[in-house]
Amino acid sequence: MTIYTSLSENVVLPHCSIFSLVFGAPDRHAEDQSIFIDAPSGYTIRRGQFRGLALSLAHGITNFPSPEPPRAGLLSSILPAAKQRGLPLSQGQVALIFSPNSTAYPLVFFALQAAGVIATLANASYTPRELAHQLRDSNAEIAFVYPALLPVLEQAWKDLGVDTDSARRRTVVIDWAPWSPAQTATEPAPTEFVSLAKLLTLGRLEREVSFDGDRASSSTALMCYSSGTTGLAKGVETTHHNVTSVVTMIRSLLPWKKEEVSLSVLPLFHIFGVVLNMCYWPTFGVPVVVQAGQFTPDMFCSNIAKYRVTTSFVVPPILLAMAKHPAPTKHDITSLRNLTSGAAPLSDSLVNAVVTRLEGLGCKNFVITQGYGLTETTLGVFYLPESHAHRKVGSTGMLLPNLEVKLIEDGPGDKEVQEGEPGELWIRGPTIQKGYLNNPTATKEVLSKCGFFKTGDVVTRDSEGFYTIVDRKKELIKYKGFQVPPADLEAVLISHPEIADAAVIGVYSAEQVTELPRAYIVPAKGLQSFQTEEEKTAFENKITAWVATEVAHHKHLRGGVVIIDIVPKSPAGKILRRELRERYKKESGRDPVTGHPAETPAQQ
C-alpha cells in the first residue's frame, strides 16, 4: 500500500480553541499592533482593542437579558416556562453570520469563538430560500445580519414559520462601525431588533471559553456549508483542532516577512477566507486590510497602492484581471510581491502572463503560488512554496506536514495508481472535518474504512512530490471559486410550471477563467410547442432571467439555457451528464472541461 506523506517534517499541533491560538499569548505581539484595517475608511483596529471588543461582544451574547416569557392559566404557576429562542446563548449553541466582508465580520466571528458558540457562515448572496435551509439545518438560535441584507433574513424567518416577534428577537443587526462619526453603521439597527452596538456595552468576559486538550478535537467551532456532489448544501462541522492544526501546518510552507501586509478580498464566509485572512495572518501578526463591497480591479489595485500591500489570496478571475485590465497600470502596485491562488484550477499561461506584466510594472521578484484544499479538509492540503513557484508553474504544490494521501484508480476497489498516473485524491490527517451535520450517511460515503477522506478530485504526483489537479470526478461546478451543485439548480428549474425536466452541467470559459452553469431543459408542452427559433430563444431567455431571481448570484445560468426533447438518463434514472457534455462540444465547438477548441474525430 502506497501512502504518501509530506516532504516537510511533521509539526507539533496545538490543542486549544481558535481564539486561544490567535489571542492567547498577548506577549507574542504588541497590543498596539494593527490587526484589521477597514479599506474604505483606513480605520485601523489594534490587536489589544480587537481582543477586548471580542470579549465584550461575547459577554453580550451570553448575558443578554432574557425576555419574560408569557404566562397564562393555572399550570403556569406550577410548571416552569419554556425558554424562548434567541439571546442569551449558551456554549454549543449555533449563531449564523449573514454579511458581506467588513471589519465587523471577524469581530462577530471571534466573539462567538470566545463565547464557545458555534458560528455557521452563510453566503452573503443567498436568497431567502437558500438562507432558510441553512438556518433550519444548522438549528441557528440567532442570526447576525448586515443591515442591507435584513429583508432577505426576514423573509427566510417567515418562510420557516417563525413569527415576527420571535424573528426580531433572534436577529442581531451588525450596526457597529467605529470609523463613522456616530459610531454606528450607515444604516443603524431598527429599534425592534437587537443591536450589535448595544451588545458591546453590557460588560466583558474575563477570558475566552477554554477548549484545551481533547475538547479541541471534539468540539465544533464553525460550520461552512458545502454543496458536495448532490442535493442541498451540507453543514461541514469544523472543529477548533481542525483550524488550529491547519494554521500551524501552513506555516512551514508559507513564510512571511516582518513588513508583510495582506489584502483580504475573498469572502470571509468561505473556508478560504476564514482560515487565511481571519486566522492565519492574525496569528502571526500580519495586518489584514479588509476590502468591502463588490470586487473591482480598480479597487483591488487602489488598495494595494494605498496600504502598500505585499500579498493577497485570490482566485483565477482576479489574476485574469491583473493580466488584462488597465487597473494595474493606473496605480503604484510595486509593493506587491506575491499572489496565492486557490479555489479553482489555474493555467500555466495565465500565471506567466501575470508575472510578466507585473514584473514589467516594477513588482520585484514577484511570484504567483497556488494552494489546494476543500471545506471538508479545513482548506489546507497542498501548497506551492515561493521557492518553487517559477519552476513548478501549474502545480498545486507539496503536501502539508502531518497529512497522508493516497491516489486511487477509477473503478471498483481501492487500487492505487502508479507514480505519475492520475488517481482520485484521498486524504487523512488532523484537518479532516468532524462530519456533515445531521447527515451520517453522507459522512460515511466520503470516508474510507481507514479514515481517508475521498475528495473526488483527480491528481497526479511527480517524482519530486509535487501534485497537480487534472480532473474532477464530482459533478460539482465551480464558478469563480464558489460551489454550484447541479442538483440544486435542477430542483429550482423543475419547480417552474413550464419545465418538465432539466439537467445542468458546467462548461469552462477560457475568457472568464471559470466554469459556467449551463442548463438543458425539457418544456412541459414539448419541443414541438415552439413554432420558430425566435420563440425558443425567447423561452430560454425567460428561464435564464427567472432563475436569476431564485438563486444566489454565483448560481446564475451564465453558460446558457438550451431546450431539448429529453434529458439523457441511465436505466437507474441517473442523468448522463457525459452525453450533455458531448452535445455541448458539438454545439459550441469547444471542450466543456478546458474551454479549448474540441478535437474532431479525425484529430482524435
C-alpha positions as a printed NumPy array, in Angstrom:
array([[  0.   ,   0.   ,   0.   ],
       [  1.43 ,   3.381,  -1.041],
       [  0.648,   6.184,   1.37 ],
       [  2.39 ,   9.458,   0.589],
       [  3.479,  11.802,   3.365],
       [  4.827,  15.333,   3.327],
       [  8.402,  16.136,   2.386],
       [  8.355,  18.542,   5.345],
       [  8.742,  17.279,   8.888],
       [  5.587,  16.935,  10.947],
       [  4.954,  19.828,  13.322],
       [  3.681,  19.88 ,  16.904],
       [ -0.005,  20.78 ,  16.817],
       [ -1.799,  22.886,  19.438],
       [ -4.861,  21.61 ,  21.302],
       [ -6.741,  24.775,  22.142],
       [ -9.534,  26.978,  20.831],
       [ -9.238,  29.148,  17.732],
       [ -9.497,  32.25 ,  19.934],
       [ -6.733,  31.   ,  22.236],
       [ -4.427,  30.333,  19.277],
       [ -4.868,  33.802,  17.783],
       [ -5.052,  35.857,  21.   ],
       [ -3.962,  33.561,  23.824],
       [ -0.347,  34.736,  24.031],
       [ -0.533,  38.53 ,  24.47 ],
       [  3.233,  38.791,  24.853],
       [  3.745,  37.352,  21.343],
       [  2.575,  40.541,  19.604],
       [  2.305,  44.149,  20.759],
       [ -1.145,  45.247,  21.92 ],
       [ -0.987,  48.318,  19.654],
       [ -0.11 ,  46.275,  16.559],
       [ -2.546,  46.613,  13.635],
       [ -4.724,  43.525,  13.164],
       [ -7.572,  44.562,  10.813],
       [ -7.771,  47.684,   8.647],
       [-11.016,  48.913,   7.092],
       [-10.018,  49.551,   3.471],
       [-12.692,  52.168,   2.584],
       [-12.02 ,  54.418,   5.593],
       [ -8.497,  53.492,   6.639],
       [ -9.683,  52.878,  10.214],
       [ -7.209,  50.576,  11.967],
       [ -8.162,  48.203,  14.765],
       [ -5.294,  47.389,  17.117],
       [ -4.723,  43.915,  18.455],
       [ -5.48 ,  44.649,  22.112],
       [ -8.501,  46.752,  21.177],
       [ -9.896,  43.984,  18.983],
       [ -9.447,  41.307,  21.645],
       [-11.261,  43.492,  24.158],
       [-14.136,  44.15 ,  21.765],
       [-14.483,  40.437,  21.006],
       [-14.65 ,  39.578,  24.718],
       [-17.209,  42.355,  25.261],
       [-19.393,  41.072,  22.435],
       [-19.008,  37.517,  23.762],
       [-20.295,  38.746,  27.124],
       [-23.249,  40.465,  25.46 ],
       [-24.124,  37.326,  23.508],
       [-24.127,  35.122,  26.605],
       [-25.541,  37.607,  29.15 ],
       [-28.197,  39.479,  27.202],
       [-31.317,  39.816,  29.393],
       [-33.83 ,  37.079,  28.651],
       [-37.326,  38.26 ,  27.76 ],
       [-40.038,  37.399,  30.231],
       [-41.991,  34.511,  28.68 ],
       [-45.752,  34.949,  28.585],
       [-47.624,  33.032,  31.287],
       [-51.286,  32.201,  31.407],
       [-53.581,  29.702,  33.11 ],
       [-53.38 ,  27.61 ,  36.246],
       [-50.435,  25.437,  35.156],
       [-48.224,  28.492,  34.621],
       [-47.877,  28.859,  38.37 ],
       [-46.657,  25.279,  38.71 ],
       [-44.643,  24.472,  35.563],
       [-41.51 ,  26.38 ,  34.52 ],
       [-41.954,  28.42 ,  31.359],
       [-40.112,  27.201,  28.269],
       [-37.177,  29.382,  27.249],
       [-37.871,  31.446,  24.172],
       [-35.346,  31.058,  21.364],
       [-32.769,  33.785,  20.893],
       [-30.348,  35.578,  23.199],
       [-28.711,  34.848,  25.557],
       [-26.781,  31.935,  24.069],
       [-25.034,  29.064,  25.808],
       [-21.932,  27.093,  24.865],
       [-22.534,  24.751,  21.952],
       [-25.494,  26.647,  20.536],
       [-25.338,  27.988,  16.974],
       [-25.328,  31.54 ,  15.603],
       [-25.433,  32.367,  11.903],
       [-23.498,  35.241,  10.295],
       [-25.083,  36.712,   7.156],
       [-22.906,  39.559,   5.966],
       [-20.52 ,  40.685,   3.229],
       [-16.918,  41.466,   4.107],
       [-16.273,  44.176,   6.677],
       [-14.067,  44.584,   9.724],
       [-17.161,  43.795,  11.809],
       [-17.195,  40.263,  10.361],
       [-14.084,  38.981,  12.188],
       [-15.304,  40.731,  15.346],
       [-18.546,  38.721,  15.33 ],
       [-16.686,  35.528,  14.409],
       [-14.118,  35.794,  17.22 ],
       [-16.754,  36.856,  19.751],
       [-18.653,  33.643,  19.02 ],
       [-15.431,  31.652,  19.376],
       [-14.646,  33.333,  22.701],
       [-18.154,  32.53 ,  23.947],
       [-17.973,  28.88 ,  22.894],
       [-20.811,  29.39 ,  20.41 ],
       [-20.687,  27.632,  17.027],
       [-20.574,  30.032,  14.061],
       [-22.312,  28.996,  10.851],
       [-21.343,  31.233,   7.946],
       [-23.856,  31.981,   5.189],
       [-23.11 ,  33.157,   1.664],
       [-23.929,  36.872,   1.53 ],
       [-25.625,  36.453,  -1.864],
       [-28.104,  33.823,  -0.663],
       [-31.779,  34.143,  -1.478],
       [-34.372,  33.676,   1.296],
       [-34.884,  30.058,   0.195],
       [-31.179,  29.214,   0.46 ],
       [-30.755,  31.087,   3.734],
       [-33.805,  29.386,   5.244],
       [-32.265,  25.981,   4.509],
       [-29.082,  26.874,   6.399],
       [-30.975,  28.411,   9.32 ],
       [-33.099,  25.283,   9.649],
       [-30.36 ,  22.719,   9.047],
       [-27.853,  24.353,  11.406],
       [-30.513,  24.943,  14.092],
       [-29.272,  28.511,  14.479],
       [-30.633,  30.27 ,  17.554],
       [-29.863,  33.739,  16.239],
       [-28.55 ,  35.411,  13.095],
       [-26.15 ,  38.338,  12.831],
       [-27.09 ,  40.308,   9.732],
       [-25.656,  43.217,   7.77 ],
       [-28.329,  45.961,   7.601],
       [-28.728,  45.834,   3.811],
       [-29.428,  42.07 ,   3.98 ],
       [-32.112,  42.351,   6.656],
       [-35.04 ,  41.928,   4.186],
       [-33.594,  38.597,   2.996],
       [-33.266,  37.329,   6.56 ],
       [-36.764,  38.497,   7.478],
       [-38.21 ,  36.585,   4.528],
       [-36.188,  33.489,   5.466],
       [-37.562,  33.58 ,   9.021],
       [-41.051,  33.987,   7.586],
       [-40.557,  31.036,   5.226],
       [-39.584,  28.931,   8.242],
       [-42.787,  29.848,  10.025],
       [-41.065,  31.986,  12.669],
       [-43.44 ,  34.679,  13.912],
       [-42.458,  38.345,  13.668],
       [-41.703,  38.871,  17.367],
       [-39.528,  35.75 ,  17.567],
       [-37.702,  36.657,  14.351],
       [-36.835,  40.092,  15.715],
       [-35.641,  38.625,  18.999],
       [-33.426,  36.2  ,  17.064],
       [-31.915,  38.87 ,  14.791],
       [-28.816,  40.91 ,  15.669],
       [-28.158,  43.785,  13.275],
       [-24.465,  44.473,  12.649],
       [-24.616,  48.228,  13.262],
       [-21.064,  48.629,  14.598],
       [-18.75 ,  50.845,  12.557],
       [-16.317,  52.826,  14.741],
       [-14.889,  54.676,  11.748],
       [-18.135,  56.662,  11.336],
       [-18.702,  59.791,  13.493],
       [-21.823,  58.324,  15.118],
       [-20.016,  55.07 ,  15.995],
       [-22.739,  53.143,  14.185],
       [-23.261,  51.726,  10.732],
       [-24.659,  53.849,   7.906],
       [-27.939,  52.045,   8.498],
       [-28.494,  51.871,  12.289],
       [-30.348,  48.894,  13.677],
       [-34.113,  49.354,  13.759],
       [-35.228,  49.593,  17.38 ],
       [-37.275,  46.393,  17.185],
       [-34.146,  44.3  ,  16.502],
       [-31.185,  43.53 ,  18.739],
       [-28.279,  45.915,  18.111],
       [-24.696,  44.652,  17.97 ],
       [-23.527,  48.046,  19.213],
       [-25.696,  47.592,  22.314],
       [-24.324,  44.099,  22.963],
       [-20.857,  45.644,  23.184],
       [-21.914,  47.804,  26.153],
       [-23.123,  45.101,  28.55 ],
       [-19.79 ,  44.058,  30.064],
       [-16.801,  41.898,  29.203],
       [-15.738,  38.28 ,  29.665],
       [-12.596,  37.915,  31.751],
       [-11.275,  35.375,  29.258],
       [-12.429,  33.109,  26.471],
       [-14.083,  29.722,  26.963],
       [-11.376,  27.043,  27.057],
       [-11.225,  24.167,  24.598],
       [ -7.892,  22.766,  25.725],
       [ -6.935,  19.119,  25.285],
       [ -9.381,  16.647,  23.779],
       [-12.205,  19.224,  23.722],
       [-10.444,  20.973,  20.833],
       [-10.791,  17.855,  18.662],
       [-14.358,  17.012,  19.63 ],
       [-15.945,  20.471,  19.725],
       [-17.343,  22.071,  16.582],
       [-16.171,  25.666,  16.157],
       [-17.762,  26.626,  12.853],
       [-19.876,  25.302,  10.024],
       [-19.411,  26.458,   6.465],
       [-21.863,  24.918,   4.024],
       [-20.524,  22.743,   1.222],
       [-22.575,  21.607,  -1.733],
       [-20.875,  18.237,  -2.046],
       [-21.94 ,  16.354,  -5.158],
       [-25.709,  16.181,  -4.83 ],
       [-28.658,  17.822,  -3.144],
       [-28.768,  20.855,  -0.884],
       [-25.69 ,  22.28 ,   0.812],
       [-24.469,  20.343,   3.848],
       [-23.089,  21.774,   7.064],
       [-19.412,  20.895,   7.434],
       [-18.553,  20.552,  11.12 ],
       [-15.094,  22.043,  11.57 ],
       [-13.508,  21.688,  14.999],
       [-11.194,  24.014,  16.878],
       [ -8.398,  21.486,  16.377],
       [ -9.036,  21.377,  12.618],
       [ -8.422,  25.125,  12.336],
       [ -5.546,  25.458,  14.797],
       [ -3.846,  22.492,  13.118],
       [ -4.048,  23.849,   9.581],
       [ -2.846,  27.293,  10.668],
       [  0.182,  25.667,  12.306],
       [  0.822,  23.309,   9.375],
       [  0.665,  26.004,   6.677],
       [  3.341,  28.   ,   8.466],
       [  6.082,  25.59 ,   7.397],
       [  5.438,  26.225,   3.683],
       [  4.075,  29.787,   3.742],
       [  6.659,  32.071,   5.346],
       [  6.206,  35.806,   5.754],
       [  8.375,  38.879,   6.173],
       [  8.246,  41.398,   9.015],
       [  6.849,  44.129,   6.765],
       [  4.085,  41.914,   5.311],
       [  0.652,  43.473,   4.688],
       [ -2.187,  41.299,   3.377],
       [ -5.268,  42.397,   1.417],
       [ -8.428,  40.384,   2.105],
       [-10.767,  40.242,  -0.909],
       [-12.088,  36.687,  -0.662],
       [-15.445,  36.205,   1.09 ],
       [-14.958,  35.733,   4.813],
       [-17.86 ,  33.266,   4.863],
       [-15.759,  30.905,   2.701],
       [-13.322,  28.497,   4.371],
       [-10.551,  30.132,   2.29 ],
       [-11.258,  33.491,   3.954],
       [-11.814,  32.025,   7.421],
       [ -8.55 ,  30.114,   7.654],
       [ -6.193,  32.506,   5.91 ],
       [ -7.494,  36.044,   6.357],
       [ -9.223,  35.73 ,   9.743],
       [ -6.979,  33.154,  11.426],
       [ -3.603,  32.622,   9.728],
       [ -2.334,  36.17 ,   9.286],
       [ -3.632,  37.461,  12.666],
       [ -1.996,  34.524,  14.472],
       [  1.401,  35.588,  13.197],
       [  0.995,  39.353,  13.467],
       [  0.409,  40.279,   9.818],
       [ -2.122,  43.139,   9.425],
       [ -5.108,  42.37 ,   7.194],
       [ -6.693,  45.079,   5.052],
       [-10.371,  44.141,   4.619],
       [-11.754,  45.194,   1.234],
       [-15.508,  45.744,   1.421],
       [-18.029,  45.869,  -1.407],
       [-18.116,  44.061,  -4.721],
       [-14.687,  43.297,  -6.169],
       [-13.386,  45.546,  -8.926],
       [ -9.845,  45.535, -10.361],
       [ -9.567,  49.29 ,  -9.726],
       [-10.496,  48.914,  -6.057],
       [ -8.087,  45.995,  -5.66 ],
       [ -5.146,  47.857,  -7.187],
       [ -6.036,  51.099,  -5.408],
       [ -5.934,  49.34 ,  -2.031],
       [ -2.618,  47.678,  -2.875],
       [ -1.182,  51.124,  -3.572],
       [ -2.836,  52.874,  -0.598],
       [ -1.764,  50.337,   2.029],
       [  1.473,  49.12 ,   0.378],
       [  0.092,  45.589,   0.287],
       [  2.654,  42.827,  -0.229],
       [  0.471,  39.724,  -0.547],
       [ -3.089,  38.575,  -1.147],
       [ -5.024,  35.332,  -1.537],
       [ -7.016,  35.354,  -4.776],
       [ -8.908,  33.213,  -7.294],
       [ -8.12 ,  32.833, -11.038],
       [-10.606,  35.516, -12.265],
       [ -8.709,  38.107, -10.2  ],
       [ -5.466,  37.019, -11.843],
       [ -7.146,  37.366, -15.23 ],
       [ -7.947,  40.98 , -14.353],
       [ -4.327,  41.548, -13.323],
       [ -3.246,  40.208, -16.714],
       [ -5.651,  42.159, -18.918],
       [ -7.37 ,  45.016, -17.073],
       [ -5.85 ,  48.523, -17.226],
       [ -6.137,  48.952, -13.426],
       [ -2.588,  47.714, -12.6  ],
       [ -1.144,  50.44 , -14.833],
       [ -3.121,  53.193, -13.067],
       [ -1.828,  52.549,  -9.546],
       [  1.545,  52.077,  -7.897],
       [  1.396,  48.382,  -7.026],
       [  5.163,  47.898,  -6.769],
       [  4.887,  46.783,  -3.118],
       [  3.161,  43.573,  -4.262],
       [  5.451,  40.553,  -4.179],
       [  3.072,  37.57 ,  -4.084],
       [ -0.423,  36.435,  -5.042],
       [ -1.601,  32.992,  -3.957],
       [ -4.417,  31.432,  -5.964],
       [ -6.828,  28.758,  -4.851],
       [-10.444,  27.514,  -5.059],
       [-10.19 ,  26.677,  -8.785],
       [ -7.625,  25.398, -11.325],
       [ -5.019,  27.843, -12.615],
       [ -3.41 ,  27.614, -16.056],
       [  0.301,  27.984, -16.805],
       [ -0.385,  30.631, -19.453],
       [ -2.281,  32.867, -17.034],
       [  0.455,  32.597, -14.397],
       [  3.121,  33.564, -16.914],
       [  1.037,  36.453, -18.269],
       [  0.511,  37.984, -14.823],
       [  4.12 ,  37.524, -13.722],
       [  5.443,  39.093, -16.932],
       [  3.088,  42.061, -16.703],
       [  3.61 ,  42.83 , -13.023],
       [  7.369,  42.476, -13.212],
       [  7.209,  44.944, -16.096],
       [  5.302,  47.337, -13.833],
       [  8.035,  47.205, -11.191],
       [  6.938,  44.381,  -8.857],
       [ 10.366,  42.993,  -7.989],
       [ 10.797,  39.235,  -7.538],
       [  7.049,  38.819,  -7.96 ],
       [  5.69 ,  35.26 ,  -7.764],
       [  2.335,  33.525,  -8.053],
       [  1.835,  30.489,  -5.872],
       [ -1.024,  28.022,  -5.654],
       [ -2.785,  26.033,  -2.996],
       [ -5.44 ,  23.356,  -2.853],
       [ -7.974,  22.372,  -0.262],
       [-11.645,  21.82 ,   0.465],
       [-14.123,  22.944,   3.082],
       [-14.059,  19.366,   4.382],
       [-10.259,  19.469,   4.768],
       [-10.291,  22.867,   6.518],
       [ -8.732,  24.308,   3.37 ],
       [ -5.129,  23.142,   3.568],
       [ -3.842,  20.126,   1.631],
       [ -1.244,  21.289,  -0.917],
       [  0.767,  24.496,  -1.14 ],
       [  3.354,  25.563,  -3.712],
       [  6.173,  27.371,  -1.882],
       [  7.543,  30.572,  -3.384],
       [ 10.93 ,  28.917,  -3.791],
       [  9.43 ,  26.538,  -6.378],
       [  6.836,  28.866,  -7.932],
       [  8.704,  29.593, -11.177],
       [  9.986,  26.046, -11.621],
       [  6.662,  24.296, -10.954],
       [  4.164,  26.559, -12.693],
       [  0.787,  24.795, -12.864],
       [  1.374,  22.568,  -9.841],
       [ -0.762,  22.993,  -6.728],
       [  2.33 ,  22.245,  -4.698],
       [  3.543,  19.951,  -1.957],
       [  1.629,  18.096,   0.732],
       [  1.372,  19.934,   4.038],
       [  3.032,  18.267,   7.047],
       [  1.012,  15.919,   9.263],
       [ -1.108,  14.739,   6.302],
       [ -1.209,  11.434,   4.407],
       [ -2.644,  10.891,   0.925],
       [ -3.395,   8.029,  -1.452],
       [ -4.15 ,   8.175,  -5.178],
       [ -6.837,   5.669,  -6.183],
       [ -7.708,   4.288,  -9.616],
       [-11.134,   4.943, -11.073],
       [-13.23 ,   1.799, -10.909],
       [-14.231,  -0.882,  -8.389],
       [-11.993,  -1.48 ,  -5.42 ],
       [ -9.38 ,   0.775,  -3.858],
       [ -6.453,   0.079,  -6.161],
       [ -3.685,   2.664,  -6.073],
       [ -2.19 ,   4.183,  -9.226],
       [  1.433,   4.105, -10.31 ],
       [  3.582,   7.191,  -9.707],
       [  2.839,   9.85 , -12.315],
       [ -0.558,   8.354, -13.162],
       [ -3.774,  10.226, -12.316],
       [ -5.849,   8.994,  -9.396],
       [ -8.568,  10.196,  -7.051],
       [ -7.091,  12.028,  -4.082],
       [ -7.784,  10.54 ,  -0.65 ],
       [ -6.59 ,  12.445,   2.441],
       [ -6.123,  11.591,   6.115],
       [ -4.998,  13.859,   8.93 ],
       [ -5.924,  16.337,  11.688],
       [ -7.646,  18.793,   9.35 ],
       [-10.397,  16.439,   8.13 ],
       [-13.889,  17.539,   9.116],
       [-15.738,  16.113,  12.092],
       [-18.537,  15.233,   9.664],
       [-21.556,  16.561,   7.805],
       [-24.123,  17.958,  10.229],
       [-27.214,  15.768,  10.656],
       [-26.049,  13.562,   7.788],
       [-24.18 ,  10.419,   8.893],
       [-24.912,   8.747,   5.553],
       [-23.132,  11.467,   3.575],
       [-20.26 ,  11.437,   6.077],
       [-19.845,   7.681,   5.698],
       [-19.87 ,   7.927,   1.899],
       [-16.829,  10.224,   1.791],
       [-14.703,   8.275,   4.277],
       [-12.794,   5.072,   3.559],
       [-12.573,   2.272,   6.11 ],
       [ -9.127,   3.55 ,   7.058],
       [-10.338,   7.108,   7.647],
       [ -9.237,   8.687,   4.364],
       [-11.457,  11.464,   3.004],
       [-12.382,  10.883,  -0.657],
       [-12.109,  14.246,  -2.4  ],
       [-13.491,  13.315,  -5.81 ],
       [-10.622,  15.285,  -7.368],
       [ -8.167,  13.55 ,  -9.689],
       [ -4.489,  14.464,  -9.263],
       [ -1.041,  13.38 , -10.35 ],
       [  2.123,  13.266,  -8.253],
       [  5.519,  13.695,  -9.86 ],
       [  8.795,  12.138,  -8.736],
       [  9.667,  15.22 ,  -6.649],
       [  6.454,  15.088,  -4.638],
       [  4.56 ,  17.914,  -6.36 ],
       [  0.857,  17.454,  -7.062],
       [ -1.278,  18.71 ,  -9.948],
       [ -5.092,  18.695, -10.21 ],
       [ -6.093,  17.211, -13.565],
       [ -9.825,  16.433, -13.315],
       [-12.814,  16.228, -11.034],
       [-14.955,  13.139, -10.565],
       [-17.649,  15.089,  -8.794],
       [-20.473,  16.744, -10.682],
       [-19.907,  19.952,  -8.729],
       [-19.49 ,  23.141, -10.772],
       [-17.077,  25.828,  -9.563],
       [-17.933,  29.411, -10.578],
       [-15.107,  31.756,  -9.562],
       [-14.363,  29.502,  -6.594],
       [-17.995,  29.213,  -5.475],
       [-19.691,  25.821,  -5.415],
       [-22.675,  25.315,  -7.702],
       [-24.306,  21.888,  -7.258],
       [-26.182,  20.903, -10.437],
       [-28.844,  19.151,  -8.364],
       [-29.711,  22.391,  -6.592],
       [-30.26 ,  24.236,  -9.882],
       [-32.16 ,  21.285, -11.331],
       [-34.535,  21.33 ,  -8.37 ],
       [-35.22 ,  25.009,  -8.971],
       [-35.728,  24.518, -12.719],
       [-38.221,  21.674, -12.451],
       [-40.249,  23.705,  -9.95 ],
       [-41.161,  26.026, -12.835],
       [-44.604,  25.081, -14.193],
       [-43.402,  25.302, -17.801],
       [-40.474,  22.883, -17.34 ],
       [-40.938,  19.102, -17.29 ],
       [-37.322,  18.067, -16.709],
       [-33.879,  19.632, -16.515],
       [-30.169,  18.881, -16.27 ],
       [-27.241,  21.179, -15.549],
       [-23.568,  20.869, -16.466],
       [-20.545,  23.111, -16.097],
       [-18.872,  24.499, -19.213],
       [-15.473,  26.13 , -18.948],
       [-14.963,  29.673, -20.211],
       [-11.363,  30.393, -21.133],
       [-12.234,  34.088, -21.36 ],
       [-13.565,  34.274, -17.793],
       [-11.236,  31.559, -16.424],
       [-14.057,  29.729, -14.693],
       [-16.813,  27.176, -15.149],
       [-20.301,  28.442, -16.028],
       [-23.569,  26.614, -15.218],
       [-25.467,  25.595, -18.382],
       [-28.998,  24.18 , -18.271],
       [-30.719,  21.777, -20.647],
       [-34.488,  21.888, -20.165],
       [-37.478,  19.931, -21.425],
       [-40.514,  22.214, -21.83 ],
       [-43.744,  20.95 , -20.281],
       [-45.59 ,  21.394, -23.566],
       [-42.896,  19.59 , -25.538],
       [-40.325,  20.728, -28.054],
       [-42.947,  20.864, -30.787],
       [-44.792,  23.68 , -28.993],
       [-42.275,  26.184, -30.367],
       [-43.04 ,  27.197, -33.936],
       [-39.914,  29.26 , -34.572],
       [-36.339,  29.614, -33.324],
       [-37.28 ,  33.065, -32.048],
       [-39.913,  31.506, -29.758],
       [-37.359,  29.018, -28.408],
       [-34.812,  31.753, -27.781],
       [-37.395,  33.902, -26.012],
       [-38.332,  30.998, -23.719],
       [-34.672,  30.226, -22.962],
       [-34.066,  33.88 , -22.076],
       [-37.183,  33.909, -19.915],
       [-35.958,  30.911, -17.913],
       [-32.464,  32.417, -17.546],
       [-33.954,  35.603, -16.114],
       [-36.321,  33.703, -13.818],
       [-33.577,  31.52 , -12.343],
       [-31.602,  34.676, -11.543],
       [-34.427,  35.712,  -9.208],
       [-34.487,  32.344,  -7.432],
       [-30.844,  31.59 ,  -6.626],
       [-27.684,  33.267,  -5.396],
       [-25.645,  35.334,  -7.83 ],
       [-22.954,  32.693,  -8.364],
       [-25.584,  30.128,  -9.454],
       [-26.959,  32.163, -12.373],
       [-27.086,  30.28 , -15.687],
       [-24.24 ,  32.17 , -17.316],
       [-23.484,  29.2  , -19.567],
       [-26.912,  29.479, -21.175],
       [-30.203,  27.602, -21.353],
       [-30.907,  25.093, -24.133],
       [-34.254,  23.452, -24.933],
       [-34.097,  19.692, -25.596],
       [-36.698,  16.981, -26.095],
       [-35.455,  14.594, -23.373],
       [-32.812,  14.541, -20.629],
       [-30.468,  11.554, -21.201],
       [-30.587,   9.173, -18.234],
       [-29.343,   5.731, -17.259],
       [-31.775,   2.855, -16.599],
       [-31.481,   3.736, -12.918],
       [-32.566,   7.321, -13.637],
       [-29.144,   8.967, -13.235],
       [-28.569,  11.955, -15.518],
       [-25.929,  11.14 , -18.135],
       [-24.031,  14.406, -17.999],
       [-21.316,  12.947, -20.212],
       [-23.78 ,  12.926, -23.105],
       [-24.701,  16.537, -22.435],
       [-21.017,  17.485, -22.451],
       [-20.637,  15.777, -25.822],
       [-23.662,  17.691, -27.04 ],
       [-22.082,  20.941, -25.864],
       [-18.921,  20.106, -27.827],
       [-20.985,  19.828, -30.997],
       [-22.995,  22.974, -30.221],
       [-20.04 ,  25.19 , -29.392],
       [-17.018,  23.508, -30.942],
       [-15.311,  23.722, -27.554],
       [-14.355,  21.25 , -24.851],
       [-16.58 ,  21.862, -21.796],
       [-13.762,  20.973, -19.387],
       [-10.889,  23.037, -20.805],
       [-12.628,  25.616, -22.98 ],
       [-10.235,  24.751, -25.803],
       [-11.457,  24.015, -29.343],
       [-12.849,  20.479, -29.389],
       [-10.961,  17.832, -31.324],
       [-12.625,  16.471, -34.428],
       [-12.886,  12.679, -34.869],
       [-10.003,  12.875, -37.358],
       [ -7.79 ,  14.709, -34.835],
       [ -8.661,  12.194, -32.122]])
